[in-house]
Amino acid sequence: MRPYTSLRFFYVLILALAFPMLDMLTAWLYGNGLSQAGVLRVLRDFSIAAVALLCLCTVRVPRLLALPIVLYFAFVALYLAVGLAEAVPARIALPSAGTLVLPVLLFLAGYYCLRFERELRVVLSVWILLGLGSTVFGSWEIEHTEFWIDTVHLPEYMVDVKRVEVGLDPETRLPWNFFRNMEKERRAAGLLAAPLAQGTFLAAVSVMALALLARRWRLAAVLLTGMMGFGIWQSGTRGAMIAECIGVLGVLAANSGLLRTRRGIRWAAAAVLGGTALWLFYRAIDSSLSVYDSSTVGHRDALLRNLEEFSRVWLFGEGVGRQGAIAAQSRAAVIGGGEGAFFSIAFQLGLPGALVFLWFYMNCIRLLAADDGGERGLAWASAVLLAAFSTTFVSSDHILTLSGMAAPWLMAGGALRAARLSRLSALAPERDRRVPVADCR
């Protein structure tokens, strides 16, 4: 079957178009009288789970990934039962389990639906356009906070549909992360209706765009990356700033198409750009180091509490639903400090479960880098991005979110599948290249 004609590609294209704007669209529909608008989020989540399950049942996933995936699912199922047995309400335990497996589900969905290089480019082109639109929109809405309150009716959506009860500004009823400080200085939320998701999404798309356009459209690549970097700065997402810096440096240092010169000069240029990026982000970094803002204080206190209570889960977890954003928003009894994806997994599944997730994560990076075939294209960019986002493992739950992390996870799955199929097709007889090999079922 040719690219662009399969149902799986149409599905992932719709998903690629929908997930960045679904929260804003659903909030607007709900706020304007469509009380059933929340079902759109449910359909999205169940469709991702169904496609991921279909992938596991019908496609030969690399053994280095299949084993940790199955083990990780087993850990989640076991500790979901533990959580329910310990009287964690199902309305907390089940969504918490979905959050824990979300990265794996997104990776499998990308692995199943994206099989050709051209499909990767189409989906990435969609994200580039959405990223640019979100950056421009963010520059406008950051000065028009009333848009979220009076037009989109985001406060009602956050409380009634997303069940967010903690962390809302009492005056505007918007999440506190819409603001940089107590003086209500705004952070750009963009089309994703969330500053954290905006920054993470733009960081991922900018690095992937740089890798895609570096060889033929160098000026466009630099301009796109710079513009989205500005969008990240407007969002105030420090983890995304660090991830984009690492991602850009990784692509720049390895990609001779962007700087057509010797490797030593490329590395020197990368070092210069890295220093420049650190200088540009000095304000955010300085506020973190000096513990200037309330967000940094919260991250610090959460990290200290996580470290203090971590001895409880060296071998066994406390059960699904005893940690994480959903449990915290539900005002349930939680353990740990409530920040950091690694700690969230470990407190619920135990350290062994967290190590299995890290095994899957590291194998993703390893296979993407190995199967890149020296091209230093989207597979390499995906590997660099996953490595870059790992810097937030102990300070943020970014890696377990959908709006921000769907793009890198879907692309990682698709890039690995396309790279492997391309390599296998190159080894097949010429007459067999017209159809996918057996692995492409």
Long-range contacts (C-beta under 8 A, 24 or more apart in sequence): 1-436, 3-115, 3-116, 3-118, 3-119, 4-118, 4-119, 4-122, 8-51, 8-112, 8-113, 9-113, 9-114, 9-119, 11-47, 11-51, 11-113, 12-109, 12-110, 12-113, 12-114, 12-119, 12-123, 12-410, 12-414, 13-122, 13-123, 13-126, 15-44, 15-47, 15-48, 15-109, 15-406, 15-410, 16-123, 16-126, 16-127, 16-407, 16-410, 17-126, 17-130, 18-44, 19-44, 19-402, 19-403, 19-406, 20-127, 20-130, 20-134, 20-191, 20-192, 20-201, 20-403, 21-130, 21-191, 21-192, 22-403, 23-157, 23-192, 23-193, 23-194, 23-403, 24-152, 24-154, 24-191, 24-192, 24-193, 26-157, 26-161, 27-152, 27-153, 27-154, 27-156, 27-157, 27-158, 27-161, 27-193, 28-151, 28-152, 28-153, 30-153, 30-156, 30-157, 30-160, 30-161, 31-152, 31-153, 31-154, 31-156, 31-157, 32-153, 37-161, 38-160, 38-161, 41-161, 45-98, 45-402, 48-105, 48-106, 48-109, 49-98, 49-105, 51-108, 51-109, 51-112, 51-113, 52-104, 52-105, 52-106, 52-108, 52-109, 52-112, 54-112, 55-108, 55-109, 55-111, 55-112, 56-108, 58-112, 58-441, 59-111, 59-112, 59-439, 59-441, 60-438, 60-439, 60-441, 61-108, 61-111, 62-367, 62-416, 62-420, 64-363, 64-366, 64-367, 65-360, 65-363, 65-364, 65-367, 68-356, 68-357, 68-359, 68-360, 68-363, 69-104, 69-108, 69-360, 71-356, 72-101, 72-104, 72-353, 72-356, 72-357, 72-360, 73-101, 73-104, 75-349, 75-350, 75-352, 75-353, 75-356, 76-100, 76-101, 76-320, 76-349, 76-353, 79-317, 79-319, 79-320, 79-348, 79-349, 79-350, 79-353, 80-319, 80-320, 80-321, 82-317, 82-318, 82-319, 82-320, 83-318, 83-319, 83-320, 83-321, 83-322, 83-348, 84-319, 85-319, 86-318, 86-319, 86-322, 88-319, 88-320, 88-321, 88-322, 88-327, 88-332, 89-321, 89-330, 89-332, 91-330, 92-321, 92-326, 92-327, 92-330, 92-332, 93-319, 93-320, 93-321, 95-326, 96-320, 96-321, 96-323, 96-324, 96-326, 96-327, 96-348, 97-320, 97-321, 99-324, 99-325, 99-326, 99-400, 100-320, 100-324, 100-344, 100-345, 100-348, 100-349, 100-400, 102-400, 102-401, 102-402, 102-405, 103-357, 103-361, 103-399, 103-400, 103-405, 103-409, 104-360, 106-402, 106-405, 106-406, 106-409, 106-410, 106-413, 107-364, 107-409, 107-410, 107-412, 107-413, 108-413, 109-410, 109-413, 110-409, 110-410, 110-411, 110-412, 110-413, 110-414, 110-415, 110-417, 111-413, 111-414, 111-416, 111-417, 112-413, 112-417, 113-410, 113-414, 114-410, 114-411, 114-413, 114-414, 114-415, 114-417, 114-418, 115-414, 115-417, 115-418, 115-421, 115-436, 115-440, 116-418, 116-421, 117-378, 117-418, 117-422, 119-414, 119-418, 120-378, 120-411, 120-414, 120-415, 120-418, 121-212, 123-410, 123-411, 123-414, 124-205, 124-208, 124-209, 124-212, 124-378, 124-411, 127-201, 127-205, 127-208, 127-407, 128-205, 128-209, 128-224, 130-191, 130-205, 131-201, 131-202, 131-205, 131-206, 131-209, 131-228, 131-231, 132-224, 132-227, 132-228, 133-191, 134-190, 134-191, 134-192, 134-198, 134-201, 134-202, 134-231, 135-188, 135-190, 135-202, 135-227, 135-228, 135-230, 135-231, 135-234, 137-190, 137-191, 138-188, 138-189, 138-190, 138-191, 138-198, 138-231, 138-234, 138-235, 139-188, 139-231, 139-234, 141-188, 141-189, 141-190, 142-186, 142-187, 142-188, 142-189, 142-234, 143-186, 145-172, 145-174, 145-178, 145-186, 148-174, 148-178, 148-189, 148-193, 149-173, 149-174, 152-193, 154-193, 163-329, 163-330, 164-329, 165-329, 165-330, 165-331, 166-328, 166-329, 166-331, 167-329, 177-295, 180-236, 180-293, 181-293, 181-294, 182-294, 187-234, 187-235, 187-236, 187-237, 188-231, 188-234, 188-235, 188-236, 189-235, 190-231, 190-235, 192-403, 192-404, 194-403, 194-404, 195-235, 195-236, 195-237, 196-235, 196-237, 196-240, 196-396, 196-398, 196-401, 196-404, 197-401, 197-403, 197-404, 198-231, 198-232, 198-235, 198-237, 198-404, 199-231, 199-232, 199-235, 199-236, 199-237, 199-239, 199-240, 199-241, 199-404, 200-237, 200-239, 200-240, 200-243, 200-389, 200-398, 200-401, 200-403, 200-404, 200-405, 201-403, 201-404, 201-407, 202-228, 202-229, 202-231, 202-232, 202-235, 202-240, 202-244, 203-228, 203-232, 203-237, 203-240, 203-241, 203-243, 203-244, 203-247, 203-385, 203-388, 204-243, 204-247, 204-385, 204-404, 204-405, 204-407, 204-408, 204-411, 205-407, 206-232, 206-244, 206-247, 206-248, 207-243, 207-244, 207-247, 207-248, 207-250, 207-251, 207-381, 207-384, 207-385, 207-388, 208-378, 208-381, 208-382, 208-385, 208-407, 208-408, 208-411, 210-247, 210-248, 210-251, 210-252, 210-255, 210-258, 210-381, 211-251, 211-255, 211-376, 211-377, 211-378, 211-380, 211-381, 212-377, 212-378, 212-381, 214-251, 214-255, 214-257, 214-258, 215-255, 215-257, 215-258, 216-257, 218-257, 218-258, 221-258, 229-277, 233-280, 233-281, 233-284, 236-284, 238-281, 238-284, 238-285, 238-288, 239-389, 239-391, 239-392, 239-395, 239-396, 239-398, 240-398, 240-404, 241-277, 241-281, 241-284, 242-388, 242-391, 242-392, 243-385, 243-388, 243-389, 243-391, 243-392, 244-388, 245-274, 245-277, 245-278, 245-281, 245-388, 246-384, 246-387, 246-388, 246-391, 247-381, 247-384, 247-385, 247-388, 248-273, 248-277, 249-273, 249-274, 250-380, 250-381, 250-384, 250-387, 250-388, 251-376, 251-380, 251-381, 251-384, 254-376, 254-380, 255-376, 255-380, 256-376, 257-376, 298-339, 299-339, 299-395, 299-396, 301-337, 302-336, 302-337, 302-338, 302-339, 302-340, 303-337, 303-339, 303-340, 303-394, 303-395, 304-337, 305-336, 305-337, 306-336, 306-337, 306-339, 306-340, 306-343, 306-347, 306-394, 309-335, 309-336, 309-337, 309-347, 310-336, 310-343, 310-346, 310-347, 312-347, 313-346, 313-347, 313-350, 313-351, 314-350, 314-351, 315-350, 315-351, 315-352, 316-350, 317-346, 317-347, 317-348, 317-349, 317-350, 317-353, 318-347, 318-348, 319-348, 320-348, 320-349, 321-348, 322-347, 322-348, 323-347, 323-348, 324-348, 324-397, 324-400, 325-397, 325-400, 339-395, 339-396, 339-397, 340-392, 340-393, 340-394, 340-395, 340-396, 340-397, 341-392, 341-393, 341-396, 341-397, 341-398, 341-399, 341-400, 342-393, 342-394, 343-394, 344-397, 344-400, 361-386, 361-390, 364-412, 364-416, 367-416, 368-412, 368-415, 368-416, 368-419, 371-416, 371-419, 371-420, 371-423, 372-419, 373-419, 373-422, 373-423, 377-415, 378-411, 378-415, 378-418, 379-415, 379-416, 379-418, 379-419, 381-411, 381-415, 382-408, 382-411, 382-412, 382-415, 382-416, 383-412, 385-412, 386-412
